[in-house]
Amino acid sequence: SLSEAVGALPAAVGRALGEPLVVTEVAPALGGAVLRSPVDRLDREFYEVRTDGEAASVERWRVGDEGRERVPFTLTRKDLGRAVEGLATTSMPPKR
């Protein structure tokens, strides 16, 4: 099921990003999910991972007084490889 597949993503991808991830949204109709890391208290930033079983995005956001803004981030080749492997090895069911 989608929920089971998404349940494996926090460990597989969070380790590569260096922050724990939590599933915040599962959309069975879209065949996808959104995962986020907790907001860091000092820099007020967090990771957001979106996947629909065919594609995935990893973004870093900063929470400000007027909402949130995307911020650049760097991953080592090793961590990028781990993130891609974690996403690729998590078997997402086909969209309906």
Secondary structure by P-SEA (a helix, b strand, c coil): caaaaaaaccccccccccbbbbbcccccccccbbbbcccccccccbbbbbbcccbbbbbbbbbcccbbbbbbbbbcaaaaaaaaaaaaaccccccc
